[in-house]
Amino acid sequence: MGEQGAGNRKNVKKTAESPSGSAKSRPAGVTASGSARRAKPAGDEAARAPKPAGDEAARAPKSGGDEAARAPKRKPGRPESHLAMVRRARRINRELAEVYPYAHPELDFRNPFELLVATVLSAQTTDLRVNQTTPALFAAHPTPEDMAAAVPEELEELIRPTGFFRAKAKSLIGLSAALRDDFGGEVPGRLADLVKLPGVGRKTANVVLGNAFGVPGITVDTHFGRLVRRWKWTEQEDPEKVEAEIAAIFPKSEWTMLSHRVIFHGRRVCHARKPACGACPIAPLCPSYGEGETDPEKARKLLKYEMGGRPGQRLNPPADYPGSPAPPLGTD
């Protein structure tokens, strides 16, 4: 009886040590006893669970691995409910806050008037080009009174690098005269007053209100509109309708910073022609994943500004900006 028991124990030990019984040789989903484990659902729940705040690994763009695991998971044939979309949108905002804790307006300015002028100049050009142009402009015309009295041809020459310089010069002289005559030379802090100024629409007004006066506003520029449609937050094309629908998703206190985060992401990762999907930190939440490059190595080469190791848009960025200052005009 003792020998038989010892023999059985030897057989058990031999089986446990044999290659055929090793964990490495077992098919995926089969336990040591040979019974099949319950298969994990596609899109590992742990990967889809909310990431703990402060987790650097969760915030950084993924460096590689299974692309399919990073793609958003949704049951086929089941449309996303409005409530689910709102929850996903708010989670994207939280994720972007982790990725871009330093998000800020990318126009250089020292006061509301400079921000107003810079925002008008930013139409149909880059913030970098505006920032390279405004030092000479504000040295020559530092106040609304000075700019209102500018010689149009001389003003046009100063702002020529920003494009559409004749129309922009007309707007700058007009809005400066209105500030001088109607507002005592001060930029008003109300949307209704700002949109009455020549060349100032809701987008420009919200930029000024949010960043010069601390009044919450949503800035619907080309980047913002492109991304909120890609993320299926809205299907609207008209900027005012986009603004209204996005405002209904987020609390008012988030509007200004949401705008900065979305625009930052649009400029750095989610580009118009070649989105860097494979390097996107919010890829699992994006219903448009796959519109761009999904290979992680190729996608990382598409990253711009500080994420790609290059200067951003500002010549005088905030102290917490991780990138280098942009070069002055004529040196880029």
C-alpha positions in Angstrom: 0.0 0.0 0.0 2.9 2.3 0.9 4.7 1.5 -2.4 1.6 2.0 -4.5 1.0 5.4 -2.8 4.6 6.4 -3.4 4.3 5.4 -7.0 1.2 7.4 -7.4 3.0 10.4 -5.9 5.9 9.9 -8.3 3.5 9.8 -11.3 1.8 13.0 -10.1 5.1 14.7 -9.7 6.3 13.5 -13.1 3.1 14.7 -14.8 3.4 18.1 -13.1 7.1 18.4 -14.2 6.6 17.1 -17.8 6.5 19.7 -20.7 3.0 18.6 -21.6 1.7 19.6 -18.2 3.6 23.0 -18.0 1.7 26.2 -17.9 3.6 27.4 -21.0 2.4 24.5 -23.1 -1.3 24.8 -22.1 -3.6 26.4 -24.6 -4.9 29.8 -23.6 -8.0 29.5 -21.4 -7.2 26.0 -20.0 -6.4 25.4 -16.4 -3.9 23.0 -14.9 -6.7 20.5 -14.3 -7.6 20.6 -18.0 -10.9 22.5 -17.6 -11.5 25.5 -19.7 -11.5 28.9 -18.1 -14.2 31.4 -18.9 -12.8 33.5 -21.8 -12.2 37.2 -21.0 -14.5 39.5 -23.0 -12.8 41.5 -25.8 -11.3 44.7 -24.5 -9.9 43.6 -21.1 -12.1 45.2 -18.4 -9.1 46.3 -16.5 -7.9 48.2 -19.6 -11.3 49.8 -19.9 -11.8 50.8 -16.3 -11.2 54.5 -15.4 -7.5 55.1 -14.8 -6.6 56.4 -11.3 -5.8 60.1 -11.2 -2.1 60.8 -11.4 -1.2 57.5 -13.2 1.6 58.7 -15.5 1.4 55.5 -17.5 -2.2 56.0 -18.2 -1.7 59.6 -19.2 1.2 59.1 -21.6 0.7 58.1 -25.3 1.0 54.3 -25.6 4.4 53.1 -26.8 3.3 50.0 -28.5 1.5 46.7 -28.0 -1.7 45.3 -29.2 -3.5 48.0 -31.3 -6.8 46.1 -31.1 -6.8 46.3 -27.3 -6.5 50.1 -27.6 -9.4 50.6 -30.0 -12.7 51.6 -28.5 -15.0 48.7 -27.6 -18.7 48.9 -28.3 -21.2 46.2 -29.0 -22.0 46.1 -32.7 -25.4 47.3 -33.8 -26.1 49.1 -30.5 -25.9 52.9 -30.8 -24.5 54.9 -28.0 -27.1 56.5 -25.8 -27.0 60.3 -25.0 -26.1 59.6 -21.4 -23.3 57.2 -22.4 -21.9 59.9 -24.8 -22.0 62.5 -22.0 -20.1 60.2 -19.7 -17.6 59.4 -22.3 -17.2 63.1 -23.2 -16.6 64.1 -19.6 -14.1 61.2 -19.2 -12.2 62.5 -22.3 -12.0 65.9 -20.7 -10.6 64.4 -17.5 -8.1 62.4 -19.5 -7.0 65.5 -21.5 -6.6 67.4 -18.2 -4.1 64.7 -17.1 -2.2 64.8 -20.5 -2.2 68.6 -20.8 -2.1 70.1 -17.3 -0.3 73.1 -18.8 -2.9 73.9 -21.5 -3.2 77.6 -22.1 -4.1 80.2 -24.7 -1.3 80.1 -27.4 -1.4 83.8 -28.2 1.1 86.1 -26.5 -0.6 88.9 -24.7 -0.1 91.2 -21.7 -3.6 92.8 -21.4 -7.1 92.4 -22.8 -6.5 94.8 -25.7 -3.4 92.8 -26.9 -5.4 89.5 -26.7 -8.3 91.0 -28.6 -6.0 92.2 -31.4 -4.0 89.0 -31.5 -7.2 86.9 -31.8 -8.5 89.0 -34.7 -5.1 88.6 -36.4 -5.2 84.8 -35.8 -7.9 84.2 -38.4 -6.6 82.1 -41.3 -3.1 81.8 -39.9 -1.2 80.2 -37.1 -0.9 81.5 -33.5 2.9 81.3 -34.1 2.8 83.7 -37.0 0.6 86.1 -34.9 3.0 85.9 -32.0 5.9 86.7 -34.3 4.1 89.7 -35.7 2.6 91.4 -32.6 5.8 92.6 -30.8 6.5 95.2 -33.6 2.7 96.0 -33.9 2.3 96.7 -30.1 5.5 98.6 -30.0 4.1 101.0 -32.6 0.5 101.0 -31.4 0.2 100.0 -27.7 -3.3 101.4 -27.0 -6.7 101.5 -28.7 -6.2 105.3 -29.2 -2.8 104.7 -30.9 -4.2 102.0 -33.2 -7.3 104.0 -34.1 -5.0 106.8 -35.4 -2.8 104.5 -37.4 -2.1 105.1 -41.1 -3.8 102.2 -42.8 -0.9 101.4 -45.2 1.6 101.4 -42.3 -0.6 99.1 -40.2 -1.1 96.8 -43.2 2.7 96.5 -43.5 3.1 95.6 -39.9 0.6 92.8 -40.0 1.3 91.6 -43.5 2.9 88.2 -42.3 -0.5 87.2 -40.9 -2.3 87.3 -44.3 -5.5 89.1 -45.3 -3.7 92.2 -44.0 -6.0 94.8 -45.6 -9.2 93.4 -44.1 -7.5 92.8 -40.8 -6.1 96.4 -40.7 -9.6 97.7 -41.4 -11.0 95.7 -38.5 -8.2 96.7 -36.1 -8.7 100.4 -36.8 -12.4 100.0 -36.5 -12.5 98.1 -33.3 -9.8 100.4 -31.8 -11.9 103.5 -32.7 -15.0 101.8 -31.1 -13.1 101.1 -27.9 -11.9 104.7 -27.8 -15.2 106.3 -28.5 -17.7 103.9 -26.8 -15.8 102.2 -24.0 -13.3 104.8 -22.7 -10.4 103.0 -24.4 -11.1 99.8 -22.4 -12.0 96.3 -23.7 -15.5 95.5 -22.4 -16.0 92.3 -20.4 -19.4 91.4 -21.9 -20.2 89.1 -24.8 -22.9 91.4 -26.1 -20.5 94.4 -26.2 -17.6 92.5 -27.7 -19.5 91.1 -30.7 -20.5 94.6 -31.7 -16.9 95.5 -32.4 -15.6 95.3 -36.1 -14.1 91.9 -36.9 -15.1 90.3 -33.6 -17.4 87.3 -33.5 -18.4 84.8 -30.8 -15.1 82.8 -31.1 -13.0 85.9 -30.6 -15.2 87.2 -27.8 -15.1 83.9 -25.9 -11.3 83.8 -26.2 -11.1 87.3 -24.7 -13.7 86.7 -22.0 -12.3 83.3 -20.9 -8.6 84.4 -20.8 -8.6 88.1 -20.0 -11.7 88.3 -17.8 -12.1 84.8 -16.4 -15.6 84.5 -17.8 -16.3 80.9 -19.0 -16.7 80.5 -22.7 -16.3 77.8 -25.4 -13.9 78.6 -28.3 -15.1 76.8 -31.4 -12.2 77.1 -33.8 -11.3 74.6 -36.6 -9.5 72.3 -34.2 -12.3 72.2 -31.7 -15.0 71.7 -34.2 -13.1 68.9 -35.9 -12.4 67.0 -32.7 -15.9 67.2 -31.1 -17.4 65.8 -34.4 -14.8 63.0 -34.5 -15.7 62.2 -30.9 -19.4 62.2 -31.8 -20.3 64.9 -29.2 -22.1 66.7 -32.0 -22.9 66.5 -35.6 -23.3 70.2 -36.1 -21.1 72.2 -38.5 -22.3 75.8 -37.5 -19.9 77.1 -34.8 -22.8 78.6 -32.7 -24.7 75.3 -32.8 -21.6 73.4 -31.9 -21.0 75.8 -29.0 -24.6 75.3 -27.7 -24.5 71.5 -27.9 -21.1 71.2 -26.2 -22.1 73.8 -23.5 -25.0 71.4 -22.6 -22.6 68.5 -22.0 -20.2 70.2 -19.6 -20.6 72.4 -16.5 -19.9 76.1 -17.2 -16.8 76.1 -15.0 -15.1 73.7 -17.5 -15.8 75.6 -20.7 -12.6 77.7 -21.0 -10.2 74.9 -20.0 -12.1 72.3 -22.1 -11.5 74.6 -25.1 -7.7 74.8 -24.4 -7.4 71.0 -23.9 -9.3 70.1 -27.1 -7.4 72.7 -29.2 -4.1 71.5 -27.7 -4.9 67.9 -28.6 -6.0 68.9 -32.1 -2.8 70.7 -32.8 -0.5 68.1 -31.3 -2.1 64.7 -31.9 -5.5 64.6 -33.6 -4.5 66.4 -36.8 -6.9 67.1 -39.7 -5.2 65.0 -42.4 -3.0 62.5 -40.4 -4.3 61.9 -36.9 -1.7 60.1 -34.7 -4.2 57.4 -33.6 -1.4 55.0 -32.5 0.1 57.6 -30.1 -3.2 59.0 -28.8 -3.7 58.8 -25.0 -7.5 58.7 -25.4 -7.7 56.2 -28.2 -9.8 53.7 -26.2 -12.5 56.5 -25.8 -12.5 57.6 -29.5 -15.2 56.3 -31.8 -13.1 57.4 -34.8 -10.0 55.5 -33.9 -8.4 54.2 -37.1 -9.0 57.3 -39.2 -5.3 58.0 -38.8 -2.0 56.1 -38.4 -2.4 53.3 -35.9 1.1 52.0 -35.8 2.6 53.4 -32.6 6.1 54.1 -34.0 4.8 55.8 -37.1 2.2 57.7 -35.1 4.8 59.1 -32.7 6.5 60.7 -35.7 3.4 62.7 -36.4 3.3 64.3 -32.9 3.8 68.1 -32.9 5.1 70.7 -30.6 6.4 69.7 -27.2 5.1 66.1 -27.6 7.2 65.8 -30.6 10.2 67.7 -29.1 9.6 71.0 -30.9 8.7 74.5 -29.8 5.1 75.5 -29.4 3.3 78.6 -30.7 4.3 81.2 -28.1 7.5 83.3 -27.9 6.7 83.9 -24.3 5.0 80.7 -23.0 3.8 80.2 -19.3 6.4 79.0 -16.8 5.0 75.5 -16.6 5.0 74.9 -20.4 7.3 71.9 -21.0 8.4 72.9 -24.5 10.8 75.5 -25.8 9.7 79.0 -26.8 8.9 79.6 -30.4 11.5 81.6 -32.5 11.1 85.3 -33.3 10.0 86.3 -36.8 12.7 85.7 -39.4 14.5 82.9 -37.5 12.2 80.0 -38.1 
